[in-house]
Amino acid sequence: MHDTTNTPPPAAPARGRILLAGLAMAVPAIAIALTRLVWGDAIPVDVASHWSGTGAPDDSLPAAGVFLVTLIIASVAAITAIILLALPKPDMRTKRMIILFIGIAAGSAASVWIIPTWLTVQAGSVDGAVLGWWVVPLAACSLWGVIPAVILPAQPLLAGAAARPAPMDLGETEVGAWSRSVTALLFLWLTLALVAIGAVAYTPILLGGEPGVAMFGLSILAVATLLCASFIRLRVSVDWRGLRVVSLFGIPMKRIPLDQVDVVEATDIRPMDWGGWGYRIMPGRSAVVLRSGPGLVVTSTSGKQFAITIDDPEEPAALLQALAARVASRV
């Protein structure tokens, strides 16, 4: 990875995105303050604070206390984010993760104040503040941190020139191809564990003659089991089509055409740098991480990155660079 000790100042577009992300982090606090100002005396002493369903609330809290606590949480989150974005360290990847979490806290605080208070003001009393479809925006506001995290510019996870194998020497008429199957025992054991959990948890219910009760849970468990099973064995190939990753069930998981390949690197991949194990999707990059160790990192012409853990990645990296360079020379 690049050393961030003497990082040059970000380019103008990057500075603009950092500023925009900082403004986005301030939105929840501003929204809390503005709604308090606009509603003014219309806000009752107590506001709805808890629902067991989508009907009438079953609890309330003093409006002044809810306003003060939520404003403090959202303001502290905004100030923390702005200070963090202004500092040269940590790197942008770490900043994005921190912004995501404190943005979730700020968005949640705004939703806890704005939606229950609005419902109470409209109903004229706590008892009439029926939640209804407002449960959707109430839940969605907690995802506010995703917005500034996506806005922030991506920082490539490049390993440096030493990790870029020289392009493979191919003749004009030679067609190179490389393919390998990758097995992840971790996902095999996870799949077996999910099957065992399903058998232990739902067999008594099914035998008891109440299949309807178990169907929802079984459906979720089945989807999770299939997702884990799809990572047990992957087929990774490099040829005239570019880089392709296909799952155990033949489902294409990733394809990068040759004309979209910019930089190819063979480097060590640490799961926590890419969001963990499995198929990870983050702003500006994605990865198939089956373990910690050698892997392939491809940066596309759009600046997005894709990583996958494979043994001896130097050979596919060299071939992919050669094939991509051939396509680029014909443009």
C-alpha positions in Angstrom: 0.0 0.0 0.0 1.0 3.6 -0.5 2.7 5.3 2.4 0.4 8.1 3.6 3.0 9.9 5.5 3.6 12.5 2.8 0.3 12.4 1.0 0.0 15.2 -1.6 -3.1 17.5 -1.3 -6.2 16.0 -2.9 -7.2 17.1 -6.4 -10.0 19.7 -6.7 -12.7 17.1 -7.5 -11.7 15.1 -4.5 -11.7 18.2 -2.2 -15.2 19.0 -3.5 -16.5 15.5 -2.7 -14.9 15.7 0.8 -16.6 19.0 1.4 -19.9 17.6 0.2 -19.6 14.6 2.5 -19.0 17.0 5.4 -22.1 18.9 4.5 -24.1 15.7 4.3 -23.0 14.8 7.8 -24.4 18.1 9.0 -27.9 17.6 7.5 -29.4 15.5 10.4 -28.4 18.2 13.0 -29.7 21.0 10.8 -33.0 19.1 10.2 -33.5 18.6 13.9 -32.9 22.3 14.6 -35.1 23.6 11.7 -38.0 21.3 12.5 -38.0 22.5 16.2 -38.0 26.1 14.9 -40.7 25.6 12.4 -43.1 23.6 14.6 -42.5 25.9 17.6 -45.4 26.0 20.0 -47.3 23.3 18.1 -45.1 20.7 19.7 -46.8 19.2 22.8 -45.2 18.5 26.1 -44.8 14.8 25.3 -44.2 13.1 22.0 -44.7 9.4 20.9 -41.5 7.4 21.5 -42.3 3.8 20.9 -44.5 1.5 18.8 -45.0 -2.2 19.1 -46.4 -2.3 15.6 -47.6 0.2 13.0 -50.6 1.3 15.1 -50.9 3.7 18.0 -47.8 4.2 20.2 -47.4 2.5 23.6 -45.0 5.0 25.2 -44.0 8.7 25.2 -41.2 11.0 26.3 -40.9 14.7 27.1 -40.4 16.6 23.8 -37.8 18.9 25.2 -35.6 15.9 26.3 -35.9 14.1 23.0 -35.0 17.3 21.1 -32.0 18.0 23.3 -30.6 14.5 23.2 -31.0 13.9 19.5 -29.6 17.4 18.6 -26.5 16.7 20.8 -26.0 13.3 19.1 -26.4 14.6 15.6 -24.2 17.7 16.3 -21.4 15.7 17.9 -21.5 13.3 14.9 -21.3 16.2 12.4 -18.5 18.0 14.2 -16.5 14.7 14.6 -17.0 14.0 10.9 -15.9 17.5 9.8 -12.7 17.4 12.0 -11.9 13.8 10.8 -12.2 14.8 7.1 -10.0 17.9 7.7 -7.2 15.8 9.1 -4.5 14.2 6.9 -4.8 10.9 8.7 -6.2 8.2 8.8 -6.5 7.2 5.2 -9.7 7.6 3.2 -10.7 4.0 3.7 -10.7 4.3 7.5 -12.4 7.7 7.3 -15.2 6.2 5.2 -15.9 3.5 7.7 -15.9 5.9 10.6 -18.2 8.3 8.7 -20.5 5.4 7.9 -21.0 4.5 11.5 -21.3 8.0 12.9 -23.6 8.9 10.0 -25.9 6.1 11.0 -26.0 7.5 14.6 -26.8 11.0 13.3 -29.5 9.8 10.9 -31.1 7.6 13.6 -31.1 10.6 16.0 -32.9 12.8 13.4 -35.5 10.1 12.7 -36.2 9.6 16.5 -37.0 13.3 16.8 -38.6 14.3 13.5 -40.9 11.5 12.7 -42.5 10.8 16.1 -42.8 14.6 16.8 -44.4 15.2 13.4 -46.9 12.4 13.9 -47.7 13.7 17.4 -48.1 17.3 16.1 -50.4 16.2 13.3 -52.5 14.0 15.5 -52.7 16.6 18.3 -51.9 14.0 21.0 -49.7 11.1 21.7 -52.5 8.5 21.4 -53.3 9.6 17.9 -49.8 9.3 16.5 -50.3 6.2 14.4 -47.1 5.0 12.9 -48.5 3.3 9.7 -46.2 3.5 6.6 -44.0 6.0 8.4 -42.1 3.0 9.7 -40.3 2.9 6.3 -38.7 6.4 6.5 -38.1 5.8 10.3 -36.0 2.8 9.4 -34.5 4.4 6.3 -33.1 7.4 8.2 -30.8 5.1 10.1 -29.0 4.4 6.8 -28.1 8.1 6.4 -24.4 7.3 7.0 -24.3 5.5 3.6 -24.7 8.8 1.8 -21.6 10.7 3.0 -19.6 7.4 2.8 -20.5 7.0 -0.9 -19.8 10.7 -1.6 -16.2 10.5 -0.3 -13.6 9.9 -3.0 -12.2 6.4 -3.3 -8.7 5.7 -2.3 -7.2 2.8 -4.4 -5.7 -0.1 -2.5 -2.6 -0.5 -4.7 0.4 -2.4 -3.5 3.0 -0.5 -5.6 5.0 -1.0 -8.7 6.9 -4.0 -7.3 3.6 -5.9 -7.1 2.8 -5.4 -10.8 4.2 -8.3 -12.8 5.5 -7.5 -16.2 3.0 -8.2 -19.0 3.3 -11.7 -20.4 5.2 -11.8 -23.7 2.5 -12.9 -26.3 3.0 -13.1 -30.0 0.6 -11.3 -32.3 -1.3 -14.5 -33.1 -1.0 -16.1 -29.7 -4.2 -16.3 -27.5 -3.5 -16.7 -23.8 -5.9 -18.2 -21.3 -5.7 -19.0 -17.6 -8.2 -20.7 -15.4 -8.3 -22.0 -11.8 -10.8 -23.3 -9.3 -10.6 -21.8 -5.8 -12.0 -23.8 -2.9 -12.9 -22.2 0.5 -13.3 -24.7 3.3 -14.5 -21.9 5.6 -17.7 -21.5 3.5 -18.1 -25.3 3.4 -18.2 -25.5 7.2 -20.5 -22.5 7.4 -22.9 -24.2 4.9 -22.9 -27.4 6.9 -23.4 -25.4 10.1 -26.5 -23.6 8.7 -28.0 -26.9 7.6 -27.5 -28.3 11.0 -29.0 -25.3 12.7 -32.0 -25.5 10.4 -32.5 -29.2 11.2 -32.3 -28.7 14.9 -34.4 -25.6 15.1 -37.2 -26.4 12.6 -37.6 -30.2 12.6 -39.6 -30.2 15.9 -41.9 -27.4 14.5 -42.5 -29.3 11.2 -43.2 -32.5 13.1 -45.6 -30.7 15.3 -47.9 -30.0 12.4 -47.3 -26.2 12.1 -45.3 -25.7 8.9 -46.7 -22.2 8.4 -44.9 -21.0 11.5 -41.5 -22.3 10.2 -41.7 -21.2 6.6 -40.5 -17.7 7.0 -37.5 -18.7 9.1 -36.7 -21.6 6.8 -36.8 -19.4 3.7 -34.3 -16.9 5.2 -32.1 -19.8 6.3 -32.3 -21.4 2.9 -31.2 -18.2 1.2 -28.3 -17.8 3.6 -27.3 -21.5 3.1 -27.3 -21.1 -0.7 -25.2 -17.9 -0.5 -22.6 -19.6 1.7 -22.6 -22.7 -0.6 -22.0 -20.5 -3.7 -18.6 -19.5 -2.2 -17.4 -23.0 -1.6 -15.9 -23.3 -5.0 -15.3 -20.5 -7.6 -13.9 -20.6 -11.1 -11.5 -17.7 -11.9 -10.5 -17.2 -15.5 -8.5 -14.8 -17.6 -8.8 -14.9 -21.4 -10.1 -12.8 -24.3 -13.2 -11.9 -22.4 -11.2 -10.4 -19.5 -11.3 -11.4 -15.9 -14.3 -13.6 -15.0 -15.4 -15.1 -11.6 -18.1 -17.8 -11.7 -19.7 -19.4 -8.6 -20.2 -23.0 -7.8 -23.7 -22.9 -9.4 -22.4 -21.3 -12.6 -23.7 -17.8 -11.6 -21.4 -15.0 -12.9 -20.2 -13.1 -9.9 -17.8 -10.6 -11.6 -16.6 -9.8 -15.1 -14.1 -7.1 -16.1 -13.7 -6.8 -19.9 -10.2 -6.2 -21.3 -11.0 -2.7 -22.5 -11.9 -1.7 -18.9 -8.6 -3.0 -17.3 -6.2 -0.2 -16.2 -3.9 -1.6 -13.5 -3.3 -5.2 -12.5 -1.5 -6.1 -9.3 -0.5 -9.3 -7.5 -0.4 -8.6 -3.7 -1.4 -9.8 -0.3 -5.0 -9.3 0.6 -6.1 -8.7 4.1 -9.9 -9.3 4.6 -10.4 -6.3 6.9 -9.0 -4.0 4.2 -11.8 -5.2 1.9 -14.7 -5.3 4.4 -14.3 -8.9 5.6 -14.8 -12.4 4.0 -17.1 -13.3 1.2 -18.4 -11.1 -1.6 -17.8 -7.5 -0.4 -19.2 -4.4 -2.1 -18.0 -1.0 -0.9 -17.9 2.5 -2.4 -15.4 2.4 -5.3 -14.3 -1.2 -4.8 -15.5 -4.8 -4.5 -13.9 -8.1 -3.6 -14.2 -11.9 -3.3 -12.2 -12.7 -0.2 -12.0 -16.3 0.8 -9.0 -16.1 3.0 -6.1 -13.9 3.9 -3.1 -14.1 1.6 -2.1 -13.7 -2.1 -4.6 -12.3 -4.5 -5.3 -10.3 -7.6 -6.3 -6.6 -7.6 -7.6 -5.1 -10.8 -8.2 -1.3 -11.1 -10.6 -0.5 -14.0 -10.4 2.6 -16.2 -13.2 4.1 -14.1 -11.0 4.0 -11.0 -13.0 1.2 -9.4 -11.2 -1.8 -7.9 -11.9 -5.5 -7.7 -9.9 -8.0 -5.6 -9.9 -11.8 -5.3 -7.8 -14.1 -3.3 -6.0 -16.8 -5.4 -2.7 -18.6 -5.1 0.2 -17.5 -7.4 -1.6 -14.4 -8.8 1.5 -13.3 -10.7 0.7 -15.5 -13.8 -2.9 -14.3 -14.3 -1.8 -10.7 -13.5 0.8 -10.8 -16.2 -1.6 -12.4 -18.7 -4.4 -10.0 -18.0 -2.0 -7.0 -18.5 -0.8 -8.4 -21.8 -4.3 -9.0 -23.1 -5.5 -5.6 -21.9 -2.5 -3.9 -23.5 -3.2 -5.6 -26.8 -6.8 -4.4 -26.8 -5.6 -0.9 -25.9 -3.1 -0.8 -28.8 -5.9 -1.5 -31.3 -8.1 1.4 -30.2 
